[in-house]
Amino acid sequence: MEKKYNAYKKIGRINKDLLKDLNLNFNGDVYIDESVVRHIKKRHGKQLTKHVKENIKIIIERIIKNPDYIGINRYKDNISIKLVKKIDAQVMVILDFDYENEYMYVATMYPLIKEKLNTKILTGVLKTISG
């Protein structure tokens, strides 16, 4: 990662087996910038529980390390990975991939209501992680 991205800090690493299942070939490191934390609090703060809101980075680390569900969106020149884990409610973290600099970063995080989760599973957008 170039110097201009020094605001980004490593927050976790996606399991290599999950990356293999998604046909992705990169080291799995995931980065976050403080502006993303501010965005999550401002945009989704009212939807998040107090526990999640006060521990955003810790929650994101837990979701990256051990998600319950995973999905991938491939569109045009971009890839995003969706990771979902039950914390106080179902919480989804969206990771985007920077092709030019070859790294994955946290784009956002928000709660996912049960109906939307079920729809995403039924339509194949998300799959359950076994194990």
Secondary structure, 3 states (H helix, E strand, C coil): CCHHHCCCEEEEECCHHHHHHCCCCCCCEEEECHHHHHHHHHHHCCCCCHHHHHCHHHHHHHHHHCCCEEEEEEECCEEEEEEEEECCCEEEEEEEEECCCCEEEEEEEEECCHHHHHHHHHCCCCEECCC
